[in-house]
Amino acid sequence: MTEQKSRKKPTGKPPEERPRGGRARAVSEIVPLVGGAAFRRFGFVQSAVVSRWAEIVGPRYAQVSTPESIRFPHGQKAEGVLTLSVDGAHAPMLQHVAPAIVERVNRFFGYPAVARVAIRQGVVGRPAPRRAAPKAPPLPVEIGDSLRSIADPELRACLEGLAGALAASEAAPVMRLEIKGKVR
């Protein structure tokens, strides 16, 4: 005896559409999700291990090594193997400090995530050197004097840049005023 599956009869009406999306989300909420899938694919539970590698192991070891992956035993999220890519001659040095690296990575995670380190010799990609920002033209004396009283150096630098750009421009700044959809 064979069973027949029940089938719905078409009603002629299109299926109801679900209302779109819900609330608007900030880009900062979405971006970690995009990179998270790629990082998990290569064995990183947290992408912060890669982005904060210099903080975890210190600048000396971060210059010559880069984390490649963390592989865990099947069904576990602890006692994994951290694979590092290390610049050529620095591999023996890192082999000697591997227990310290394991300790620092586990301190970062807050639990014994890594049991041992596997070292692979390779080329470590260093960030490109940052180019210096173009020099702004000197500020007029009357503007420079008024900015000296600002205590916050970051704010002072931003305002000096703005003042320099305004001083360098040939035309007067244009201000737009928008009131209830009308531009004046």
C-alpha positions in Angstrom: 0.0 0.0 0.0 1.5 3.4 -1.0 0.8 6.6 0.7 0.0 9.6 -1.3 1.2 13.0 -0.1 -1.5 15.6 0.3 -1.1 18.5 -2.0 -2.6 21.9 -1.7 -4.8 23.0 -4.5 -3.8 26.3 -6.1 -6.3 29.0 -5.1 -5.4 31.5 -7.9 -4.2 34.1 -5.4 -0.6 35.1 -5.2 1.2 34.2 -2.0 1.1 37.0 0.6 4.3 39.1 0.8 5.9 39.5 4.1 6.6 43.1 5.0 10.2 44.1 4.4 13.0 44.1 6.8 12.0 45.7 10.0 14.2 48.5 11.5 17.1 50.1 9.8 20.4 48.7 11.0 23.7 50.5 11.3 26.5 49.5 9.1 28.6 48.7 12.1 26.0 45.9 13.0 26.3 44.4 9.5 30.0 44.5 8.8 31.2 42.1 11.5 28.8 39.5 10.1 30.3 39.8 6.6 33.8 39.2 7.8 32.8 36.7 10.5 31.8 34.0 7.9 35.2 34.3 6.2 37.1 34.2 9.5 35.2 31.2 10.7 35.9 29.4 7.5 39.6 29.7 8.2 39.3 28.6 11.8 38.9 31.9 13.6 36.1 32.0 16.1 36.8 35.7 16.8 38.1 38.0 14.0 39.7 40.1 16.8 42.6 37.5 17.0 43.7 38.7 13.6 43.0 42.4 14.0 44.5 42.6 17.5 47.4 40.2 17.0 50.0 43.0 17.9 48.2 43.6 21.2 48.0 39.8 22.0 51.7 38.9 21.3 53.4 42.3 21.4 54.9 44.3 18.6 58.1 42.3 18.4 56.4 39.0 17.6 53.6 40.6 15.5 56.2 42.0 13.1 57.4 38.6 12.1 54.2 36.4 12.5 50.6 36.3 11.4 47.9 33.9 12.6 46.5 31.8 9.9 44.0 29.6 11.6 42.9 27.9 14.8 41.8 24.3 14.3 39.8 22.6 17.1 39.2 18.9 17.7 35.9 17.7 16.3 33.0 19.0 18.3 35.1 21.2 20.7 36.0 24.8 21.0 39.0 24.3 23.2 42.5 22.8 23.0 43.0 23.8 19.4 46.0 24.2 17.2 47.0 27.8 16.3 48.8 27.9 13.0 51.2 30.9 12.5 52.9 32.1 9.3 56.4 33.3 10.3 59.1 35.1 8.4 61.9 32.7 7.5 64.7 32.9 10.1 62.3 33.9 12.9 60.7 30.5 13.1 63.2 29.0 15.6 62.8 32.0 17.8 59.0 31.7 17.8 59.3 28.0 18.4 61.1 28.8 21.7 58.4 31.3 22.8 55.4 29.2 21.7 54.4 28.5 25.3 54.2 32.2 26.0 52.2 32.8 22.8 49.8 30.0 23.8 49.4 31.7 27.2 48.7 35.1 25.7 46.2 33.8 23.2 44.4 31.9 26.0 44.4 35.0 28.2 42.8 36.9 25.3 40.1 34.3 24.8 39.6 33.8 28.6 39.7 30.0 28.4 42.2 27.4 27.1 41.3 27.8 23.4 44.8 26.9 22.2 46.9 23.9 23.3 49.8 24.2 20.9 51.2 26.3 18.1 52.1 25.0 14.6 54.6 27.2 12.7 54.7 27.5 8.9 57.4 29.6 7.3 56.1 32.1 4.9 56.0 35.8 4.0 54.2 37.9 6.6 52.3 40.7 4.9 53.1 44.0 6.6 50.8 47.0 6.2 51.9 49.5 3.6 53.7 52.5 5.2 51.3 55.4 5.6 52.0 58.4 3.5 52.1 61.7 5.3 49.2 64.0 4.8 49.8 66.9 2.5 50.8 70.0 4.3 48.1 72.6 4.7 49.1 76.2 3.8 50.1 78.3 6.8 47.2 79.8 8.7 46.6 83.5 8.9 47.9 85.0 12.2 44.5 86.0 13.5 43.1 82.5 13.0 46.2 80.7 14.5 46.0 82.8 17.7 42.4 81.9 18.3 43.1 78.2 18.0 45.9 78.1 20.5 43.5 78.4 23.4 41.8 75.0 22.5 43.2 72.4 24.9 42.3 69.2 23.0 45.1 68.6 20.4 42.8 66.5 18.1 40.1 69.1 17.9 42.7 71.9 17.4 44.3 69.9 14.5 40.8 69.4 12.9 40.0 73.1 13.2 43.4 74.1 11.9 42.8 71.9 8.9 39.4 73.4 8.3 40.7 76.9 8.7 43.6 76.2 6.3 41.2 74.7 3.7 39.0 77.8 3.9 42.0 80.1 3.7 43.3 78.3 0.6 40.0 78.4 -1.2 39.4 81.2 -3.6 35.7 81.5 -3.4 33.6 82.4 -0.4 32.0 79.4 1.4 28.4 78.7 0.3 25.8 78.0 2.9 22.6 76.2 2.1 19.6 76.5 4.4 16.9 74.0 4.0 13.5 74.6 5.6 10.8 71.9 5.2 12.1 70.8 1.8 12.7 74.3 0.4 16.3 75.2 -0.3 17.1 78.9 0.1 
